[in-house]
Amino acid sequence: MKLQNYSFLAQVVGPHFEALCRDYAPDAGESVFGQLPAEIGAGVVPDPVDTGQVDVVALAAQEPGKPRRILSLGEARWGEVMDRP
């Protein structure tokens, strides 16, 4: 039973919670990101040693002639209290 519970948490609850966090992000606004995010998503950060998944990515609006700014990279953890740092 314990393995089935872990699979349910990892394959159903975890991804659903990550999606809820992405849904919340646009409404969090300037108080969280310093400005309103123009785009919210998820992604992978390639690293030669350890490639990591990012559950919530908040991007600023594209400014002509400038690289796109990342406002926030976030990890969503079901059942674990996390804060901004």
Short mmCIF file of the C-alpha atoms (twelve columns), coordinates in Angstrom:
data_MODEL
# 
_entry.id   MODEL 
# 
loop_
_atom_site.group_PDB 
_atom_site.id 
_atom_site.type_symbol 
_atom_site.label_atom_id 
_atom_site.label_alt_id 
_atom_site.label_comp_id 
_atom_site.label_asym_id 
_atom_site.label_seq_id 
_atom_site.Cartn_x 
_atom_site.Cartn_y 
_atom_site.Cartn_z 
_atom_site.pdbx_PDB_model_num 
ATOM 1  C CA . MET A 1  0.000  0.000  0.000   1 
ATOM 2  C CA . LYS A 2  2.820  2.407  0.796   1 
ATOM 3  C CA . LEU A 3  4.284  2.162  -2.747  1 
ATOM 4  C CA . GLN A 4  0.845  2.796  -4.305  1 
ATOM 5  C CA . ASN A 5  0.389  5.855  -2.091  1 
ATOM 6  C CA . TYR A 6  3.806  7.196  -3.141  1 
ATOM 7  C CA . SER A 7  2.978  6.658  -6.822  1 
ATOM 8  C CA . PHE A 8  -0.332 8.507  -6.423  1 
ATOM 9  C CA . LEU A 9  1.384  11.416 -4.663  1 
ATOM 10 C CA . ALA A 10 4.227  11.578 -7.193  1 
ATOM 11 C CA . GLN A 11 2.194  11.074 -10.355 1 
ATOM 12 C CA . VAL A 12 -1.128 12.730 -9.515  1 
ATOM 13 C CA . VAL A 13 -1.012 15.011 -6.486  1 
ATOM 14 C CA . GLY A 14 2.427  16.507 -7.192  1 
ATOM 15 C CA . PRO A 15 1.774  17.515 -10.825 1 
ATOM 16 C CA . HIS A 16 -1.698 18.818 -9.923  1 
ATOM 17 C CA . PHE A 17 -0.243 20.958 -7.125  1 
ATOM 18 C CA . GLU A 18 2.411  22.302 -9.532  1 
ATOM 19 C CA . ALA A 19 -0.368 23.285 -11.958 1 
ATOM 20 C CA . LEU A 20 -2.263 25.025 -9.131  1 
ATOM 21 C CA . CYS A 21 0.877  27.006 -8.285  1 
ATOM 22 C CA . ARG A 22 1.215  28.093 -11.935 1 
ATOM 23 C CA . ASP A 23 -2.477 29.088 -11.929 1 
ATOM 24 C CA . TYR A 24 -1.933 31.177 -8.769  1 
ATOM 25 C CA . ALA A 25 1.188  32.961 -10.034 1 
ATOM 26 C CA . PRO A 26 -0.489 35.512 -12.356 1 
ATOM 27 C CA . ASP A 27 -2.741 36.632 -9.499  1 
ATOM 28 C CA . ALA A 28 0.146  36.922 -7.003  1 
ATOM 29 C CA . GLY A 29 1.183  40.109 -8.786  1 
ATOM 30 C CA . GLU A 30 3.741  42.723 -8.020  1 
ATOM 31 C CA . SER A 31 4.004  41.965 -4.312  1 
ATOM 32 C CA . VAL A 32 5.564  38.588 -5.124  1 
ATOM 33 C CA . PHE A 33 7.414  39.219 -8.391  1 
ATOM 34 C CA . GLY A 34 8.197  42.950 -8.261  1 
ATOM 35 C CA . GLN A 35 6.057  43.451 -11.366 1 
ATOM 36 C CA . LEU A 36 3.241  41.635 -13.115 1 
ATOM 37 C CA . PRO A 37 4.488  38.532 -14.942 1 
ATOM 38 C CA . ALA A 38 3.740  38.433 -18.664 1 
ATOM 39 C CA . GLU A 39 4.067  34.667 -18.927 1 
ATOM 40 C CA . ILE A 40 3.955  31.734 -16.503 1 
ATOM 41 C CA . GLY A 41 5.173  28.244 -17.312 1 
ATOM 42 C CA . ALA A 42 7.417  25.363 -16.292 1 
ATOM 43 C CA . GLY A 43 10.691 24.162 -17.712 1 
ATOM 44 C CA . VAL A 44 14.005 22.409 -17.434 1 
ATOM 45 C CA . VAL A 45 17.303 24.053 -16.551 1 
ATOM 46 C CA . PRO A 46 20.093 22.235 -18.377 1 
ATOM 47 C CA . ASP A 47 23.196 21.667 -16.312 1 
ATOM 48 C CA . PRO A 48 26.145 19.419 -17.169 1 
ATOM 49 C CA . VAL A 49 26.116 17.988 -13.635 1 
ATOM 50 C CA . ASP A 50 22.438 17.929 -12.668 1 
ATOM 51 C CA . THR A 51 19.606 19.023 -14.967 1 
ATOM 52 C CA . GLY A 52 16.734 20.323 -12.885 1 
ATOM 53 C CA . GLN A 53 13.024 20.756 -13.405 1 
ATOM 54 C CA . VAL A 54 11.490 24.121 -12.524 1 
ATOM 55 C CA . ASP A 55 7.822  23.902 -11.587 1 
ATOM 56 C CA . VAL A 56 6.908  27.587 -11.862 1 
ATOM 57 C CA . VAL A 57 8.673  30.102 -14.127 1 
ATOM 58 C CA . ALA A 58 7.534  33.730 -14.181 1 
ATOM 59 C CA . LEU A 59 8.782  35.852 -17.086 1 
ATOM 60 C CA . ALA A 60 8.642  39.606 -17.606 1 
ATOM 61 C CA . ALA A 61 7.249  41.091 -20.776 1 
ATOM 62 C CA . GLN A 62 9.653  41.029 -23.721 1 
ATOM 63 C CA . GLU A 63 11.397 44.352 -24.243 1 
ATOM 64 C CA . PRO A 64 12.640 45.053 -27.780 1 
ATOM 65 C CA . GLY A 65 16.385 44.518 -28.125 1 
ATOM 66 C CA . LYS A 66 16.811 43.070 -24.625 1 
ATOM 67 C CA . PRO A 67 17.000 39.499 -23.305 1 
ATOM 68 C CA . ARG A 68 13.829 38.212 -21.653 1 
ATOM 69 C CA . ARG A 69 13.974 38.733 -17.869 1 
ATOM 70 C CA . ILE A 70 13.191 35.922 -15.468 1 
ATOM 71 C CA . LEU A 71 11.171 37.225 -12.526 1 
ATOM 72 C CA . SER A 72 11.081 33.962 -10.591 1 
ATOM 73 C CA . LEU A 73 12.012 30.286 -10.723 1 
ATOM 74 C CA . GLY A 74 10.029 28.166 -8.282  1 
ATOM 75 C CA . GLU A 75 9.805  24.677 -6.880  1 
ATOM 76 C CA . ALA A 76 6.371  23.436 -5.786  1 
ATOM 77 C CA . ARG A 77 6.431  20.855 -2.999  1 
ATOM 78 C CA . TRP A 78 3.247  19.185 -1.824  1 
ATOM 79 C CA . GLY A 79 3.229  18.757 1.963   1 
ATOM 80 C CA . GLU A 80 6.366  20.835 2.562   1 
ATOM 81 C CA . VAL A 81 6.214  24.440 3.776   1 
ATOM 82 C CA . MET A 82 8.541  26.665 1.781   1 
ATOM 83 C CA . ASP A 83 9.090  30.423 1.823   1 
ATOM 84 C CA . ARG A 84 10.588 32.935 -0.591  1 
ATOM 85 C CA . PRO A 85 14.284 32.312 0.138   1 
# 
